[in-house]
C-alpha cells in the first residue's frame, strides 16, 4: 500500500460545520474518489472522526477520500433542510478541488454509514430533483458511479415506524410523517427509485441499531423498479464493525468500492 497522508482540512462553505478532510494518495495519477459520510442518527454528538480510519485505509490503497462534515441536529442550521443541503454542497465541491488534486470525477463513489448511508443514497437522487425543488442546491449535481450504504437508514418512514434512534428522524425532519409528509417524501431515497446508479448495501445480521429489514425492503423495492442493487448480509456483524478497517467486513466493503471505481 502507498504511504498514508493526513487529511487536509478544507471548507466548502461559510458555516462552522461546512468542512471536510481531503486525503490524496502519493501516486502522480488521476485518483478515483470516495466521499465518506459519517452517521450518528444525524445528531451533533457525532462527527467525521468516525470515518478517519477508513479514510486512511483507502488513501493508502491509492484512492482519494473526501471525508465530509455537515450541520447536524443540534447545530445551528442543522436538520431540515441544512443537513441535506450541506452534503450536496460538499459533494459538488469536488469540482473545485479536482484539478488541483488530480481527482477523477468520472469515478466517484459515495460511502456512508448508518444515517450517512441514508445521506449517501440521497446524493444519488439529486439528478431527479426539479429546478424549484426545496433541496435543489445545484442544477448540475456531481454524478456518482456508485453508492455504498453501510447499515444505512434509507427509508425514513420505515425508520420512523421502527422508532430508531429514539425517533431520530423526527429530529431531522422536525415532525412525523403525518405532520410533514412532504419532507419524508423529499428526503427518502426510496421515494426516488429508480436512481439509475448501482447501489451496494452492506448489513450485519446482528445490527441492533438499524435492523436488516430496512435494507431488505429497500433492496426489494429498488430491484423491482429496475435498479442494480447488491445486498450483502454479513453474518454475525453488528452496527459498528462495518466502520472498523481491521475487520473482515471492511475487506468486503473495500472489494465493492474497488469494483465500482474500476480499480
Secondary structure as GFF3:
##gff-version 3
##sequence-region A 1 263
A	DSSP	beta_strand	8	11	.	.	.	ID=ss1
A	DSSP	beta_strand	19	23	.	.	.	ID=ss2
A	DSSP	beta_strand	31	37	.	.	.	ID=ss3
A	DSSP	three_ten_helix	48	51	.	.	.	ID=ss4
A	DSSP	alpha_helix	52	60	.	.	.	ID=ss5
A	DSSP	beta_strand	64	68	.	.	.	ID=ss6
A	DSSP	alpha_helix	82	92	.	.	.	ID=ss7
A	DSSP	alpha_helix	94	101	.	.	.	ID=ss8
A	DSSP	beta_strand	103	113	.	.	.	ID=ss9
A	DSSP	alpha_helix	115	123	.	.	.	ID=ss10
A	DSSP	three_ten_helix	126	128	.	.	.	ID=ss11
A	DSSP	beta_strand	146	150	.	.	.	ID=ss12
A	DSSP	alpha_helix	156	162	.	.	.	ID=ss13
A	DSSP	alpha_helix	164	173	.	.	.	ID=ss14
A	DSSP	alpha_helix	181	187	.	.	.	ID=ss15
A	DSSP	three_ten_helix	189	192	.	.	.	ID=ss16
A	DSSP	beta_strand	199	204	.	.	.	ID=ss17
A	DSSP	alpha_helix	212	225	.	.	.	ID=ss18
A	DSSP	beta_strand	229	234	.	.	.	ID=ss19
A	DSSP	three_ten_helix	241	243	.	.	.	ID=ss20
A	DSSP	alpha_helix	248	260	.	.	.	ID=ss21
###
